[in-house]
Amino acid sequence: MAIEVMAEIGIDISNHTSKHLNEFLEKEVNTVITVCGNADAACPTFPGQAAKHHWPLDDPAKAEGNEEEIRAIFRRVLDEIRVKFEVYARQWMATG
């Protein structure tokens, strides 16, 4: 469903995969944004990390209902992410 909803706005995520947190422990990480449930508490602080943000969002993968109701939840969460990211990007550009 995420692939379909992202395609609606022209973004192809069909080849994307989830990555384990350990993949990033040895890399330079400036900003971490967690979005679901206990991710904020479970996410470590990375060496040199400049910022950590938690955007508590519903997990659309846990949505219940018929296909159209679930699709509507995926779209709502996508819209929430877009709004939060646009605000974040404007703040980052202003302080840059």
Secondary structure, 3 states (H helix, E strand, C coil): CHHHHHHHCCCCCCCCCCCCHHHHCCCCCCEEEECCCCHHHHCCCCCCCCEEEECCCCCHHHCCCCHHHHHHHHHHHHHHHHHHHHHHHHHHHHHC
